[in-house]
Amino acid sequence: MSTRRGDLSPTVEGCARAGIPVHVVVDRKHDQVLLRSDPRSREYKNKVPHKRGTSFTVPAVVGVETKLSVDHLLDGDED
């Protein structure tokens, strides 16, 4: 049986191991976006959930500092 945790864990671990600086998960089940950063070994040291009605800035370590809307990520592009 597949679970949400089981489906995400290998991906997150793999991204952290590869040194990908930022990992963003759109979690529609919990109506939030999870921003992970600071990869070390097999995990991300920083894990920050962002709720609907807020926005957050992706760290500049990805090459550009970008502000994202949680609502837009959860709902998709309605244009």
C-alpha positions, -999 to 999 in steps of 0.1 A, spaced: 0 0 0 13 34 -9 12 63 15 19 100 12 48 97 36 62 67 17 58 84 -17 76 116 -6 104 103 16 126 87 -11 122 119 -33 131 142 -4 160 120 7 173 118 -29 171 155 -34 189 162 -1 216 136 -10 221 153 -44 226 187 -27 195 203 -42 194 235 -21 156 239 -20 127 214 -21 91 227 -23 62 204 -18 26 214 -27 5 195 -1 -31 199 -12 -42 173 14 -31 196 42 -37 228 23 -1 240 27 32 243 9 63 229 26 96 246 19 127 226 28 162 240 26 198 234 38 204 198 26 227 178 48 234 142 41 200 126 37 177 153 50 169 190 49 176 208 82 151 236 76 114 226 71 89 255 70 52 250 63 33 279 47 -5 282 49 -31 296 25 -32 333 23 5 337 27 35 339 4 71 330 10 105 337 -6 125 310 -21 161 314 -9 185 331 -33 207 301 -31 187 287 -61 201 316 -83 174 342 -78 153 352 -49 116 345 -58 84 352 -39 57 326 -43 20 327 -34 8 296 -15 -27 301 -29 -14 302 -64 7 270 -59 -23 252 -43 -49 263 -68 -28 263 -100 -30 289 -128 -66 299 -133 -58 324 -162 
